[in-house]
Amino acid sequence: MKTSNKGWKLNQARQILMFPVAALLICLAFMANASAGELEDKLLKAAFDGQTEVVRELLKNGADANAKNNFGTALILASSIRYQNAD
Protein backbone atom coordinates (compact mmCIF):
# COMPACT_ATOMS: atom_id res chain seq x y z
CA MET A 1 0.00 0.00 0.00
CA LYS A 2 1.46 3.29 -1.14
CA THR A 3 0.63 6.50 0.78
CA SER A 4 0.49 9.91 -0.87
CA ASN A 5 2.45 12.86 0.49
CA LYS A 6 0.59 15.39 -1.66
CA GLY A 7 -1.81 16.41 1.10
CA TRP A 8 1.02 16.72 3.63
CA LYS A 9 3.16 18.81 1.25
CA LEU A 10 0.26 21.12 0.44
CA ASN A 11 -0.48 21.62 4.14
CA GLN A 12 3.21 22.30 4.83
CA ALA A 13 3.36 24.86 2.00
CA ARG A 14 0.31 26.65 3.40
CA GLN A 15 1.91 26.84 6.83
CA ILE A 16 5.17 28.17 5.39
CA LEU A 17 3.37 30.89 3.41
CA MET A 18 1.04 31.84 6.27
CA PHE A 19 3.70 33.60 8.40
CA PRO A 20 5.03 36.07 5.76
CA VAL A 21 1.50 36.90 4.61
CA ALA A 22 0.33 37.54 8.18
CA ALA A 23 3.44 39.64 8.90
CA LEU A 24 2.81 41.73 5.77
CA LEU A 25 -0.83 42.34 6.70
CA ILE A 26 0.17 43.43 10.21
CA CYS A 27 2.78 45.84 8.80
CA LEU A 28 0.25 47.33 6.38
CA ALA A 29 -2.26 47.82 9.19
CA PHE A 30 0.32 49.69 11.27
CA MET A 31 1.32 51.84 8.30
CA ALA A 32 -2.30 52.79 7.64
CA ASN A 33 -2.81 53.77 11.27
CA ALA A 34 0.42 55.77 11.36
CA SER A 35 -0.42 57.82 8.30
CA ALA A 36 -3.94 58.51 9.54
CA GLY A 37 -2.56 59.47 12.94
CA GLU A 38 -0.21 62.05 11.44
CA LEU A 39 -3.11 63.92 9.88
CA GLU A 40 -5.04 63.91 13.15
CA ASP A 41 -1.94 65.04 15.08
CA LYS A 42 -1.65 68.04 12.76
CA LEU A 43 -5.36 68.71 13.20
CA LEU A 44 -5.16 68.70 17.00
CA LYS A 45 -2.06 70.92 17.00
CA ALA A 46 -3.72 73.40 14.66
CA ALA A 47 -6.84 73.44 16.86
CA PHE A 48 -4.75 74.00 19.99
CA ASP A 49 -2.84 76.81 18.26
CA GLY A 50 -6.06 78.45 17.06
CA GLN A 51 -5.24 78.00 13.35
CA THR A 52 -8.79 77.78 12.03
CA GLU A 53 -7.83 77.84 8.34
CA VAL A 54 -5.41 74.95 8.84
CA VAL A 55 -8.13 73.04 10.73
CA ARG A 56 -10.57 73.59 7.84
CA GLU A 57 -8.03 72.38 5.27
CA LEU A 58 -7.15 69.28 7.28
CA LEU A 59 -10.82 68.41 7.72
CA LYS A 60 -11.38 68.88 3.96
CA ASN A 61 -8.46 66.52 3.32
CA GLY A 62 -10.00 63.77 5.43
CA ALA A 63 -8.75 64.31 8.98
CA ASP A 64 -11.05 62.73 11.56
CA ALA A 65 -13.07 65.39 13.37
CA ASN A 66 -13.48 62.96 16.29
CA ALA A 67 -9.72 62.60 16.73
CA LYS A 68 -8.17 62.47 20.19
CA ASN A 69 -4.55 62.82 21.22
CA ASN A 70 -2.63 60.33 23.39
CA PHE A 71 -4.16 61.89 26.52
CA GLY A 72 -7.71 61.56 25.18
CA THR A 73 -8.13 65.27 24.47
CA ALA A 74 -10.77 65.74 21.77
CA LEU A 75 -10.59 68.32 18.98
CA ILE A 76 -13.21 70.62 20.52
CA LEU A 77 -11.38 70.61 23.85
CA ALA A 78 -8.01 71.23 22.18
CA SER A 79 -9.44 74.29 20.45
CA SER A 80 -10.81 75.71 23.71
CA ILE A 81 -7.70 75.09 25.86
CA ARG A 82 -5.80 77.98 24.31
CA TYR A 83 -8.54 80.44 25.19
CA GLN A 84 -8.80 79.17 28.77
CA ASN A 85 -5.06 79.62 29.26
CA ALA A 86 -5.17 83.16 27.86
CA ASP A 87 -6.80 84.53 31.04
Order of alpha helices (4+ residues) and beta strands (2+ residues): alpha-alpha-alpha
